[in-house]
Amino acid sequence: MTSESKKQKFNVIPGPEKAALLAFWLSEKQALDVRALDVRGLSSVSDAVLVATAKNLRHGKALADHVLDRCGEHRFEYLGMEGYQAGEWVLLDLNDVVVHIFQNDQRRFYNIEGMWSEAPEIAFEGADGDADE
């Protein structure tokens, strides 16, 4: 698929802008401690990483479903999902943005934020009640 036909099929926006929108969508569905990290220059596979905590297994699945529904509405590219059935750690690969939805214990154990400690945070609407986007 050429990049021109890809642009027609998918809505292409800068990774940090897309990450801020995804973070807002997670926040509006009551995800806990949502963090968006700009990993451009630190990662060869994505521009941004999002990490959020779900209240329980059902909430984690609902968050993943909500993000995917909204991505469909906005025509964002979706490459795959892992961990949905178990719900302990759901990973959504949205090409230039990777979303991690954890249960609290798994989030502490895997410490994704620690892996990207050098990455600057991406501000987003709804973070701590602010409109930072």
URRA-V284383 format. One record per run of one state. SS is the DSSP state (A for helix, B for strand, O for the rest). FROM is the first residue (numbers start at 0). TO is the last residue. If there is no record, write none. Layout:
ss;from;to
SS;FROM;TO
SS;FROM;TO
//
This chain:
ss;from;to
O;0;1
A;2;8
O;9;13
A;14;27
O;28;30
B;31;37
O;38;38
B;39;39
O;40;41
B;42;42
O;43;46
B;47;52
O;53;55
A;56;73
O;74;78
B;79;81
O;82;87
B;88;92
O;93;95
B;96;101
O;102;102
A;103;109
O;110;110
A;111;114
O;115;118
B;119;120
O;121;125
A;126;128
O;129;132
//
